[in-house]
């Protein structure tokens, strides 16, 4: 991967506006995505799927082309199986509430899920009486397949797991999970927010039933996510929202739902976001997801190698960088995670995240108040990593306990 060429495509990098290591929260955007969004607003800012004039037709074609690009990118054949959402959270909520689970049905998750794949099930536990089981992870956050097997039974109707963890970076062996779950007759939905931006994802090979992602973590616009589902699964689900665009015909007494994906996309689309999504997918395709995954691994190895002898620094998650994806979470004795984040920003212009990262149960269970977190992406280079680790080393040595 030509990292220097990639870096020139990102305005904040090009302008030297600090070192951005918060891509697990939201990625930067390249010129190509920004230009595509501007092109929509400047040249065809109309509504697709409703009007039939030339400008609206151009929008409708752009929407169809984005679905086709997504299907190709994720190794599937049916563009209609890709539903546009605001983010991964909306997709996961749509799945959870749309599956029609009822009292006595059991859902299995891991004990390290993001709140977006945890709280919706708590709501359904309270409102519908569904059951919950948690597959316990190891001490460093690694997925434990034996614990998962122990959770399974014929009463399990759905399995909902993260693909990559946003705290530890650990990857769940989704294909193995799918085989076990399907053997028990359970549907599998996956939170792909941290995996889709950083590794090749072939949804046909994984055989997942539902897969959600946030495009804003994949170089795309804010307010854009995607929910993928197998056709037969989507056609059996109830939408989370209904109204304009979601029905074929309504009368005073009844309505019939529109075909997929329209039945899940209530109201006016974020057309600029959809156009920007296509540009982001095209950009990632040109660079190559294999190359991005390799580069993340190289950066993580350098990051953790630079910090391995810092006495009072403690990683949250595996010590092996090859098992962390693109995420390095850590604490320093005597310092609050928010203080660490503010210090590295104020002293070195390095931007990281701090807190519980929307994975509250994981931290509470381990007696941790949170962590600082640095996350890499394709536009980071060795100078970014060294600036971060130099700042952290200095803070740990001067202010750590």
DARA-V962926 format. One record per pair of residues at least 4 apart in sequence whose C-alpha atoms are under 8 Angstrom apart, sorted by sequence separation. I is the first residue (numbers start at 1). J is the second residue. D is the distance in whole Angstrom. If there is no record, write none. Layout:
<<I:J:D> <I:J:D>>
This chain:
<<2:6:6> <3:7:6> <4:8:6> <5:9:7> <6:10:7> <10:14:6> <11:15:6> <12:16:6> <13:17:6> <22:26:7> <23:27:4> <29:33:6> <30:34:7> <31:35:6> <32:36:6> <33:37:6> <34:38:6> <35:39:6> <36:40:6> <37:41:7> <38:42:6> <39:43:6> <40:44:5> <41:45:5> <47:51:7> <52:56:6> <53:57:6> <54:58:6> <55:59:7> <56:60:6> <57:61:6> <58:62:6> <59:63:6> <60:64:6> <61:65:6> <62:66:6> <63:67:7> <64:68:6> <65:69:6> <66:70:6> <67:71:6> <68:72:6> <69:73:6> <70:74:6> <71:75:6> <72:76:6> <86:90:6> <87:91:7> <88:92:6> <89:93:6> <90:94:6> <91:95:6> <92:96:6> <93:97:6> <94:98:6> <95:99:6> <97:101:8> <101:105:6> <109:113:7> <113:117:6> <114:118:6> <115:119:5> <116:120:7> <117:121:7> <118:122:7> <119:123:6> <120:124:6> <121:125:6> <122:126:6> <123:127:6> <124:128:5> <125:129:5> <126:130:8> <137:141:5> <138:142:5> <144:148:6> <145:149:6> <146:150:6> <147:151:7> <148:152:7> <152:156:6> <165:169:5> <173:177:6> <174:178:6> <175:179:6> <176:180:6> <177:181:6> <178:182:6> <179:183:6> <180:184:7> <181:185:6> <182:186:5> <192:196:6> <193:197:7> <194:198:7> <195:199:6> <196:200:7> <202:206:6> <203:207:6> <204:208:8> <214:218:7> <215:219:7> <216:220:5> <220:224:7> <229:233:6> <230:234:6> <231:235:6> <232:236:6> <233:237:6> <242:246:6> <243:247:7> <250:254:6> <251:255:6> <258:262:6> <259:263:6> <260:264:7> <261:265:7> <262:266:8> <265:269:7> <270:274:6> <271:275:6> <272:276:6> <273:277:6> <274:278:6> <275:279:7> <276:280:6> <277:281:6> <278:282:6> <279:283:6> <280:284:6> <281:285:6> <282:286:6> <283:287:6> <284:288:6> <285:289:7> <287:291:7> <288:292:6> <289:293:6> <290:294:6> <291:295:6> <292:296:6> <293:297:6> <294:298:6> <295:299:6> <296:300:6> <297:301:6> <298:302:6> <299:303:6> <300:304:6> <301:305:6> <302:306:6> <303:307:7> <304:308:6> <315:319:7> <320:324:7> <321:325:7> <324:328:7> <331:335:8> <332:336:8> <335:339:7> <336:340:7> <337:341:6> <338:342:6> <339:343:6> <340:344:6> <341:345:6> <342:346:6> <343:347:6> <344:348:5> <345:349:4> <346:350:8> <356:360:6> <359:363:7> <360:364:6> <361:365:6> <362:366:6> <363:367:6> <364:368:6> <376:380:6> <380:384:6> <381:385:7> <382:386:6> <383:387:6> <384:388:6> <385:389:6> <386:390:6> <387:391:6> <388:392:6> <389:393:6> <390:394:6> <391:395:6> <392:396:6> <393:397:6> <394:398:6> <395:399:5> <396:400:4> <8:13:7> <9:14:7> <12:17:5> <13:18:7> <22:27:7> <23:28:7> <29:34:7> <39:44:7> <40:45:6> <51:56:6> <52:57:6> <71:76:5> <72:77:7> <85:90:6> <86:91:8> <113:118:6> <124:129:7> <125:130:5> <137:142:5> <138:143:7> <164:169:6> <165:170:5> <181:186:5> <182:187:7> <196:201:6> <203:208:6> <215:220:5> <216:221:5> <229:234:6> <242:247:8> <250:255:4> <258:263:5> <284:289:7> <287:292:7> <318:323:7> <331:336:8> <332:337:8> <335:340:7> <343:348:8> <344:349:7> <345:350:5> <363:368:5> <364:369:7> <380:385:8> <395:400:7> <396:401:8> <7:13:6> <8:14:6> <12:18:8> <13:19:8> <50:56:8> <51:57:8> <71:77:6> <85:91:6> <124:130:6> <125:131:6> <137:143:5> <138:144:6> <164:170:6> <165:171:6> <181:187:7> <182:188:8> <195:201:8> <215:221:7> <216:222:5> <249:255:6> <250:256:6> <257:263:6> <307:313:8> <318:324:7> <331:337:6> <344:350:6> <345:351:5> <363:369:7> <7:14:7> <49:56:7> <71:78:6> <125:132:8> <136:143:7> <137:144:5> <164:171:4> <181:188:7> <215:222:7> <216:223:7> <248:255:7> <249:256:6> <317:324:8> <344:351:7> <345:352:8> <356:363:7> <363:370:6> <48:56:5> <49:57:8> <71:79:5> <136:144:7> <163:171:6> <164:172:6> <216:224:6> <247:255:7> <248:256:6> <249:257:8> <46:55:6> <47:56:5> <48:57:6> <70:79:7> <109:118:8> <135:144:7> <163:172:5> <215:224:5> <216:225:7> <247:256:6> <248:257:6> <45:55:8> <46:56:5> <48:58:8> <68:78:8> <137:147:8> <162:172:7> <163:173:8> <178:188:6> <214:224:6> <215:225:5> <247:257:4> <248:258:5> <341:351:7> <44:55:5> <48:59:5> <49:60:6> <68:79:5> <71:82:7> <121:132:8> <136:147:6> <161:172:8> <163:174:7> <214:225:4> <215:226:7> <246:257:6> <247:258:4> <248:259:8> <341:352:6> <44:56:7> <47:59:7> <48:60:4> <67:79:5> <70:82:7> <135:147:5> <136:148:7> <213:225:6> <214:226:6> <246:258:5> <316:328:8> <317:329:7> <341:353:6> <46:59:7> <47:60:8> <67:80:7> <135:148:5> <212:225:7> <213:226:5> <245:258:7> <315:328:7> <316:329:5> <341:354:6> <356:369:7> <357:370:8> <44:58:7> <45:59:8> <107:121:8> <134:148:8> <212:226:6> <213:227:7> <315:329:6> <316:330:5> <340:354:8> <355:369:7> <356:370:4> <44:59:7> <48:63:8> <64:79:8> <67:82:6> <212:227:4> <247:262:8> <315:330:4> <316:331:7> <338:353:8> <355:370:5> <356:371:6> <12:28:8> <135:151:6> <211:227:6> <212:228:6> <246:262:5> <247:263:6> <314:330:5> <315:331:6> <338:354:5> <354:370:7> <355:371:6> <134:151:7> <196:213:7> <210:227:7> <211:228:5> <245:262:6> <246:263:4> <304:321:7> <313:330:7> <314:331:5> <337:354:5> <338:355:7> <354:371:6> <355:372:7> <10:28:7> <11:29:8> <133:151:6> <190:208:7> <210:228:6> <211:229:6> <245:263:7> <246:264:6> <313:331:6> <314:332:6> <337:355:6> <354:372:4> <10:29:6> <11:30:7> <189:208:6> <192:211:6> <193:212:7> <194:213:8> <210:229:4> <246:265:6> <313:332:5> <314:333:8> <353:372:6> <354:373:6> <10:30:4> <11:31:7> <188:208:6> <189:209:6> <190:210:6> <191:211:6> <192:212:5> <193:213:4> <197:217:6> <209:229:6> <210:230:7> <245:265:7> <246:266:6> <301:321:5> <312:332:6> <313:333:7> <352:372:7> <353:373:5> <9:30:5> <10:31:6> <188:209:5> <189:210:4> <190:211:5> <191:212:5> <192:213:5> <193:214:5> <197:218:5> <208:229:8> <209:230:5> <242:263:7> <245:266:6> <246:267:8> <300:321:6> <301:322:7> <312:333:6> <352:373:6> <353:374:7> <9:31:6> <159:181:7> <187:209:6> <188:210:6> <189:211:6> <190:212:6> <191:213:7> <192:214:8> <196:218:7> <208:230:8> <242:264:8> <244:266:6> <245:267:6> <300:322:8> <352:374:5> <9:32:8> <93:116:8> <97:120:8> <107:130:7> <109:132:8> <111:134:5> <158:181:8> <189:212:8> <194:217:8> <210:233:8> <241:264:7> <243:266:6> <244:267:5> <245:268:8> <352:375:7> <92:116:7> <93:117:8> <96:120:7> <106:130:6> <107:131:6> <108:132:6> <109:133:7> <110:134:5> <111:135:6> <193:217:7> <209:233:7> <235:259:8> <239:263:7> <240:264:7> <241:265:8> <242:266:6> <243:267:7> <244:268:8> <297:321:7> <300:324:8> <304:328:8> <92:117:6> <96:121:7> <103:128:6> <104:129:7> <105:130:5> <106:131:4> <107:132:5> <108:133:5> <109:134:5> <110:135:4> <111:136:6> <112:137:7> <235:260:7> <239:264:5> <241:266:6> <297:322:6> <300:325:8> <102:128:6> <103:129:4> <104:130:5> <105:131:6> <106:132:6> <107:133:6> <108:134:6> <109:135:6> <110:136:6> <111:137:7> <234:260:7> <300:326:6> <89:116:5> <93:120:6> <97:124:8> <101:128:8> <102:129:7> <103:130:5> <104:131:6> <106:133:7> <108:135:7> <110:137:7> <141:168:6> <143:170:7> <159:186:7> <161:188:8> <163:190:6> <300:327:8> <88:116:8> <89:117:8> <102:130:6> <103:131:8> <140:168:8> <142:170:6> <143:171:7> <156:184:7> <157:185:7> <158:186:5> <159:187:6> <160:188:6> <161:189:7> <162:190:5> <163:191:6> <164:192:7> <166:194:6> <178:206:7> <297:325:6> <300:328:7> <101:130:7> <112:141:7> <141:170:7> <142:171:8> <143:172:6> <152:181:7> <156:185:8> <157:186:4> <158:187:5> <159:188:5> <160:189:5> <161:190:5> <162:191:4> <163:192:5> <164:193:8> <165:194:7> <178:207:7> <231:260:8> <296:325:7> <297:326:7> <142:172:8> <154:184:6> <156:186:6> <157:187:6> <158:188:6> <159:189:6> <160:190:6> <161:191:6> <162:192:6> <163:193:8> <164:194:5> <175:205:8> <178:208:6> <296:326:5> <149:180:7> <153:184:6> <154:185:7> <158:189:8> <160:191:8> <163:194:7> <164:195:5> <175:206:5> <341:372:6> <145:177:8> <152:184:7> <163:195:6> <174:206:7> <175:207:7> <293:325:8> <340:372:7> <110:143:8> <175:208:8> <337:370:7> <337:371:5> <338:372:7> <336:371:8> <337:372:5> <350:387:7> <110:148:8> <350:388:6> <348:387:7> <331:371:5> <348:388:8> <330:371:5> <331:372:6> <329:371:6> <330:372:5> <108:151:7> <117:160:7> <329:372:6> <330:373:6> <348:391:6> <108:152:8> <117:161:7> <329:373:4> <344:388:7> <347:391:7> <117:162:8> <328:373:6> <329:374:6> <224:270:8> <327:373:7> <328:374:5> <223:270:8> <327:374:6> <328:375:6> <344:391:6> <108:156:7> <113:161:7> <114:162:8> <327:375:5> <344:392:7> <106:155:6> <107:156:6> <113:162:6> <224:273:6> <326:375:5> <327:376:7> <105:155:6> <106:156:4> <107:157:6> <108:158:7> <109:159:6> <110:160:8> <223:273:7> <224:274:7> <326:376:5> <104:155:7> <105:156:6> <106:157:6> <107:158:5> <108:159:5> <109:160:5> <110:161:6> <114:165:8> <222:273:7> <326:377:7> <344:395:8> <105:157:6> <106:158:7> <107:159:6> <108:160:6> <109:161:5> <110:162:8> <113:165:7> <114:166:8> <221:273:6> <340:392:8> <343:395:8> <107:160:7> <112:165:7> <220:273:8> <224:277:8> <221:276:6> <316:371:7> <340:395:8> <101:157:8> <220:276:6> <221:277:7> <220:277:5> <220:279:8> <220:280:5> <219:280:5> <215:277:7> <218:280:7> <218:281:8> <333:396:8> <332:396:6> <335:399:8> <334:399:8> <335:400:6> <334:400:5> <335:401:8> <333:400:6> <334:401:5> <332:400:6> <333:401:5> <332:401:8> <117:191:7> <300:376:8> <299:376:7> <296:376:6> <302:382:8> <306:386:8> <296:377:6> <295:377:8> <296:378:7> <299:381:7> <303:385:6> <307:389:6> <295:378:7> <299:382:7> <302:385:7> <303:386:7> <306:389:6> <310:393:7> <313:396:7> <312:396:7> <292:377:7> <292:378:6> <299:385:7> <303:389:7> <307:393:7> <310:396:7> <310:397:8> <312:400:7> <200:289:5> <312:401:7> <199:289:5> <200:290:6> <198:289:7> <199:290:6> <199:292:7> <200:293:8> <95:189:8> <198:292:6> <199:293:5> <198:293:5> <198:296:8> <92:191:7> <88:191:7> <88:192:8> <88:193:6> <95:210:8> <92:212:6> <91:212:6> <91:213:8> <88:212:5> <88:213:5> <74:200:8> <75:201:8> <76:202:8> <87:213:7> <88:214:5> <74:201:6> <75:202:5> <76:203:7> <87:214:5> <198:325:8> <74:202:5> <75:203:6> <76:204:6> <86:214:8> <87:215:7> <198:326:8> <74:203:6> <75:204:6> <87:216:8> <74:204:8> <91:225:7> <90:225:8> <91:226:7> <92:227:8> <87:223:6> <91:227:5> <86:223:5> <87:224:5> <88:225:5> <99:236:8> <100:237:7> <85:223:8> <86:224:4> <87:225:4> <88:226:7> <99:237:5> <100:238:7> <85:224:6> <86:225:5> <87:226:7> <88:227:7> <98:237:5> <99:238:7> <84:224:7> <85:225:5> <86:226:8> <98:238:4> <84:225:6> <85:226:5> <97:238:8> <98:239:6> <24:166:7> <84:226:5> <85:227:7> <95:237:8> <98:240:7> <83:226:6> <84:227:6> <97:240:7> <82:226:6> <83:227:5> <82:227:6> <83:228:6> <94:239:7> <82:228:5> <94:240:5> <81:228:6> <82:229:7> <93:240:8> <170:317:8> <81:229:6> <168:316:6> <169:317:8> <170:318:8> <81:230:6> <167:316:7> <168:317:5> <81:231:6> <167:317:7> <168:318:7> <171:323:8> <81:234:8> <170:323:6> <171:324:8> <169:323:7> <170:324:5> <171:325:8> <169:324:4> <170:325:7> <168:324:6> <169:325:5> <169:326:6> <169:327:5> <168:327:7> <169:328:7> <167:327:7> <168:328:7> <164:325:8> <166:327:7> <167:328:7> <168:329:7> <167:329:6> <24:194:7> <142:317:8> <140:316:7> <141:317:6> <142:318:8> <140:317:4> <141:318:7> <83:261:5> <139:317:8> <140:318:5> <81:260:7> <82:261:7> <83:262:8> <198:377:8> <80:260:6> <81:261:6> <85:265:7> <80:261:6> <83:264:7> <84:265:7> <83:265:7> <33:219:8> <33:220:7> <33:221:8> <27:216:6> <30:219:7> <26:216:6> <27:217:5> <29:219:5> <84:274:8> <167:357:7> <26:217:5> <27:218:6> <28:219:6> <29:220:6> <166:357:7> <25:217:7> <27:219:5> <29:221:8> <167:359:8> <24:217:7> <27:220:8> <23:217:7> <167:373:8> <63:271:8> <66:274:7> <70:278:8> <73:281:7> <66:275:7> <69:278:7> <63:274:6> <66:277:7> <70:281:7> <59:271:7> <62:274:8> <63:275:7> <66:278:5> <69:281:7> <73:285:7> <62:275:6> <65:278:8> <69:282:8> <47:268:8> <47:269:8> <48:271:8> <47:271:8> <40:271:8> <41:272:7> <40:272:6> <37:272:5> <40:275:7> <37:273:7> <37:275:6> <36:275:6> <37:276:5> <36:276:6> <34:276:7> <116:358:8> <33:276:5> <36:279:7> <114:357:8> <115:358:5> <33:277:8> <114:358:6> <115:359:6> <114:359:5> <115:360:7> <33:279:5> <113:359:6> <114:360:8> <32:279:6> <33:280:6> <112:359:7> <32:280:8> <112:361:7> <113:362:8> <111:361:7> <112:362:5> <32:283:8> <111:362:7> <1:287:7> <1:291:6> <1:292:8> <1:295:8> <24:326:8> <24:327:7> <25:353:8> <21:350:7> <22:351:6> <19:349:6> <20:350:6> <21:351:6> <22:352:5> <18:349:5> <19:350:5> <20:351:5> <21:352:5> <22:353:6> <18:350:6> <19:351:6> <20:352:7> <18:351:7> <27:377:8> <22:373:8> <24:375:6> <22:374:6> <23:375:6> <24:376:8> <21:374:5> <22:375:5> <23:376:6> <21:375:5> <22:376:7> <23:377:6> <21:376:6> <21:377:8> <21:380:8> <20:380:8> <20:384:8> <19:384:6> <13:379:8> <19:387:8> <10:379:8> <6:378:7> <7:379:5> <6:379:6> <7:380:8> <3:378:7> <3:379:7> <3:380:8> <3:381:7>>
